[in-house]
């Protein structure tokens, strides 16, 4: 908006307003008097330009985006701690601390004999990372403890992109008492949920099915109970709600590739796999077909690949349909280097 309000433009405009019988050359008295004011004004216009970005929903970031969405009753989902299952060969006290690599866990509850619930001391997704034998920090001897299943996954603080997407969905898809948009909105309010799809009347009158993925657009079954429990507190009376995760649709890819020599083979495969993973995430709940042509385009855009041939997707050379309750997942990727 203020792109033209540069130091040079402001200073020239000031000098043009001075009568021509006054020396206006650089180094003159009037020039040196006006230059600092022009600089400060240019800085002010620069700050105003940034300020406009910070108060608009499409460009606001961080705490400024929080303030924009707060006007509509939305808040950023905060980071949470992972809740994990610990299996031991004997009794251990509630409150004892255990560690694995760079994570630490506190025993909070007994589930069954020699099976416990433990909370990660660190916030975020790091608590979901490891599985294996724990080391005791409280000098409990003779006990072996193994960190196993994720009961409730830890989540990082909601990103600006996810919060902005929820904000747009709230504005563009009005929800009323118990419609499909309502159920999607309720699901997205649960920490860790990245997207949701709603199926009204999926099993007859009064039934609703909600399928969800986490903030990384991945299947996370540990979120299902949290979403179900929250929806139960806000849904209309009489509705029967089922919360589930998508079914996996495995996509295998094979092709012959010609390398250009700029990147080694292993890095080419890793880059292609990452690009395909991002493409599949973009399809989830949005597009119900994996494009054969798009995969070919991704192959050509992968650093290090000069050309390819004999591309097969799930053994064929056509698009792969994805069901309403499915999401594409990477299967076996075989890239054969040819000359």
RABEL-V744884 format. One record per residue. N is the residue number from 1. NEAR is the number of other ideal C-beta (glycine too) atoms within 10 Angstrom. D_LAST is the distance of its C-alpha to the last C-alpha in Angstrom with 1 decimal. Layout:
n | near | d_last
N | NEAR | D_LAST
N | NEAR | D_LAST
This chain:
n | near | d_last
1 | 9 | 53.4
2 | 14 | 54.6
3 | 9 | 51.7
4 | 8 | 54.1
5 | 17 | 56.5
6 | 14 | 55.0
7 | 16 | 57.2
8 | 9 | 57.1
9 | 14 | 58.1
10 | 21 | 60.8
11 | 20 | 62.3
12 | 14 | 62.3
13 | 13 | 64.0
14 | 18 | 66.6
15 | 17 | 67.2
16 | 9 | 67.6
17 | 8 | 70.5
18 | 15 | 72.3
19 | 7 | 74.8
20 | 6 | 73.8
21 | 5 | 76.7
22 | 11 | 75.1
23 | 10 | 72.6
24 | 16 | 69.2
25 | 8 | 67.0
26 | 8 | 64.9
27 | 7 | 67.2
28 | 14 | 70.2
29 | 10 | 72.4
30 | 15 | 71.4
31 | 18 | 67.7
32 | 10 | 67.9
33 | 11 | 69.9
34 | 20 | 67.5
35 | 16 | 64.2
36 | 10 | 64.4
37 | 12 | 65.5
38 | 21 | 62.6
39 | 13 | 60.2
40 | 12 | 61.7
41 | 16 | 61.7
42 | 18 | 58.0
43 | 11 | 57.2
44 | 13 | 59.3
45 | 19 | 57.4
46 | 15 | 54.1
47 | 11 | 55.4
48 | 12 | 56.7
49 | 13 | 53.3
50 | 11 | 51.8
51 | 11 | 54.7
52 | 13 | 54.0
53 | 13 | 50.5
54 | 15 | 51.9
55 | 12 | 54.4
56 | 12 | 52.1
57 | 16 | 50.3
58 | 10 | 47.0
59 | 14 | 46.8
60 | 21 | 49.1
61 | 12 | 47.7
62 | 10 | 49.1
63 | 10 | 52.9
64 | 16 | 53.2
65 | 22 | 51.2
66 | 16 | 53.4
67 | 12 | 56.4
68 | 20 | 55.1
69 | 19 | 54.4
70 | 11 | 57.7
71 | 8 | 59.6
72 | 10 | 58.3
73 | 7 | 59.0
74 | 19 | 55.4
75 | 12 | 54.6
76 | 19 | 51.4
77 | 21 | 50.6
78 | 11 | 51.2
79 | 16 | 49.3
80 | 20 | 50.4
81 | 19 | 50.3
82 | 25 | 48.6
83 | 20 | 50.9
84 | 28 | 49.6
85 | 17 | 50.9
86 | 22 | 51.9
87 | 15 | 52.8
88 | 18 | 55.1
89 | 11 | 56.9
90 | 11 | 60.3
91 | 11 | 62.2
92 | 20 | 61.2
93 | 8 | 63.3
94 | 11 | 62.5
95 | 9 | 61.5
96 | 19 | 59.8
97 | 16 | 56.7
98 | 25 | 53.4
99 | 15 | 50.1
100 | 19 | 46.4
101 | 10 | 44.2
102 | 9 | 45.2
103 | 20 | 47.0
104 | 18 | 50.6
105 | 28 | 52.4
106 | 16 | 56.0
107 | 20 | 57.4
108 | 13 | 59.2
109 | 11 | 60.2
110 | 13 | 60.5
111 | 12 | 58.9
112 | 8 | 59.7
113 | 8 | 60.8
114 | 15 | 58.4
115 | 12 | 56.2
116 | 22 | 56.4
117 | 18 | 55.2
118 | 25 | 54.0
119 | 18 | 53.3
120 | 24 | 50.8
121 | 14 | 52.6
122 | 16 | 49.7
123 | 16 | 49.1
124 | 16 | 45.8
125 | 19 | 42.7
126 | 16 | 42.6
127 | 26 | 45.2
128 | 19 | 42.7
129 | 15 | 40.1
130 | 16 | 41.3
131 | 13 | 42.5
132 | 9 | 44.1
133 | 10 | 47.1
134 | 22 | 49.4
135 | 11 | 51.4
136 | 15 | 55.0
137 | 13 | 56.4
138 | 11 | 60.0
139 | 6 | 60.5
140 | 16 | 60.8
141 | 5 | 60.6
142 | 6 | 59.7
143 | 15 | 57.7
144 | 11 | 54.0
145 | 24 | 52.5
146 | 14 | 49.1
147 | 22 | 47.7
148 | 13 | 46.3
149 | 12 | 46.2
150 | 18 | 46.2
151 | 16 | 49.5
152 | 21 | 49.2
153 | 22 | 46.1
154 | 25 | 46.6
155 | 27 | 45.5
156 | 17 | 44.8
157 | 16 | 46.9
158 | 23 | 45.9
159 | 13 | 43.5
160 | 15 | 44.5
161 | 10 | 41.9
162 | 19 | 43.3
163 | 22 | 46.9
164 | 19 | 46.2
165 | 15 | 44.7
166 | 23 | 47.8
167 | 18 | 50.0
168 | 12 | 48.4
169 | 16 | 48.7
170 | 17 | 52.4
171 | 12 | 53.2
172 | 8 | 51.2
173 | 13 | 52.0
174 | 10 | 55.7
175 | 15 | 56.8
176 | 8 | 60.2
177 | 7 | 62.0
178 | 17 | 59.6
179 | 15 | 57.1
180 | 16 | 53.4
181 | 16 | 52.7
182 | 20 | 55.3
183 | 26 | 53.6
184 | 22 | 50.2
185 | 20 | 52.1
186 | 23 | 53.8
187 | 24 | 50.6
188 | 21 | 49.0
189 | 16 | 52.0
190 | 19 | 51.2
191 | 21 | 49.5
192 | 24 | 45.8
193 | 27 | 45.3
194 | 24 | 42.6
195 | 22 | 43.0
196 | 20 | 44.9
197 | 20 | 45.3
198 | 19 | 48.7
199 | 17 | 49.7
200 | 14 | 53.4
201 | 10 | 55.3
202 | 15 | 52.4
203 | 11 | 54.8
204 | 7 | 57.9
205 | 9 | 60.4
206 | 12 | 60.6
207 | 14 | 57.2
208 | 22 | 54.4
209 | 18 | 50.9
210 | 23 | 48.9
211 | 26 | 45.3
212 | 27 | 44.1
213 | 22 | 41.1
214 | 21 | 41.5
215 | 22 | 40.9
216 | 14 | 37.3
217 | 18 | 36.9
218 | 15 | 36.6
219 | 18 | 38.8
220 | 20 | 41.7
221 | 13 | 44.4
222 | 19 | 46.7
223 | 25 | 47.5
224 | 17 | 48.8
225 | 12 | 52.3
226 | 19 | 52.7
227 | 24 | 51.9
228 | 17 | 54.1
229 | 11 | 57.0
230 | 17 | 56.8
231 | 21 | 56.8
232 | 12 | 59.7
233 | 7 | 61.8
234 | 12 | 61.2
235 | 17 | 60.7
236 | 11 | 63.4
237 | 5 | 65.8
238 | 8 | 65.0
239 | 15 | 61.2
240 | 13 | 59.2
241 | 18 | 55.9
242 | 15 | 52.9
243 | 24 | 50.1
244 | 15 | 46.8
245 | 18 | 43.1
246 | 21 | 40.4
247 | 14 | 38.7
248 | 13 | 35.1
249 | 20 | 32.6
250 | 12 | 29.5
251 | 20 | 26.2
252 | 14 | 23.1
253 | 22 | 19.6
254 | 15 | 16.4
255 | 20 | 13.1
256 | 14 | 9.4
257 | 23 | 8.1
258 | 13 | 5.8
259 | 17 | 7.8
260 | 11 | 9.9
261 | 7 | 11.1
262 | 11 | 14.6
263 | 16 | 14.9
264 | 11 | 14.3
265 | 13 | 12.9
266 | 8 | 16.5
267 | 13 | 17.8
268 | 21 | 15.3
269 | 18 | 16.5
270 | 13 | 20.1
271 | 17 | 20.1
272 | 23 | 18.8
273 | 15 | 21.4
274 | 12 | 24.1
275 | 17 | 23.5
276 | 21 | 23.7
277 | 14 | 26.9
278 | 11 | 28.4
279 | 19 | 27.7
280 | 18 | 29.4
281 | 17 | 32.3
282 | 11 | 32.8
283 | 18 | 33.1
284 | 21 | 35.8
285 | 18 | 39.2
286 | 9 | 38.0
287 | 13 | 35.4
288 | 16 | 35.4
289 | 13 | 32.0
290 | 22 | 28.4
291 | 16 | 26.5
292 | 18 | 23.3
293 | 10 | 22.7
294 | 17 | 23.5
295 | 22 | 21.0
296 | 15 | 18.3
297 | 13 | 19.8
298 | 18 | 19.8
299 | 20 | 16.1
300 | 11 | 15.6
301 | 11 | 18.4
302 | 22 | 17.2
303 | 12 | 16.8
304 | 18 | 13.4
305 | 22 | 11.5
306 | 11 | 10.4
307 | 12 | 9.9
308 | 18 | 10.2
309 | 9 | 11.2
310 | 11 | 13.6
311 | 17 | 15.7
312 | 14 | 18.8
313 | 21 | 21.8
314 | 16 | 24.3
315 | 7 | 22.7
316 | 9 | 23.2
317 | 11 | 22.2
318 | 12 | 25.5
319 | 14 | 27.5
320 | 18 | 29.1
321 | 10 | 32.8
322 | 21 | 34.5
323 | 10 | 38.1
324 | 12 | 40.9
325 | 15 | 41.3
326 | 16 | 37.6
327 | 24 | 35.0
328 | 24 | 31.2
329 | 15 | 29.9
330 | 16 | 26.4
331 | 13 | 25.6
332 | 9 | 22.6
333 | 14 | 19.4
334 | 11 | 16.2
335 | 21 | 12.9
336 | 11 | 10.0
337 | 12 | 6.9
338 | 13 | 3.8
339 | 4 | 0.0
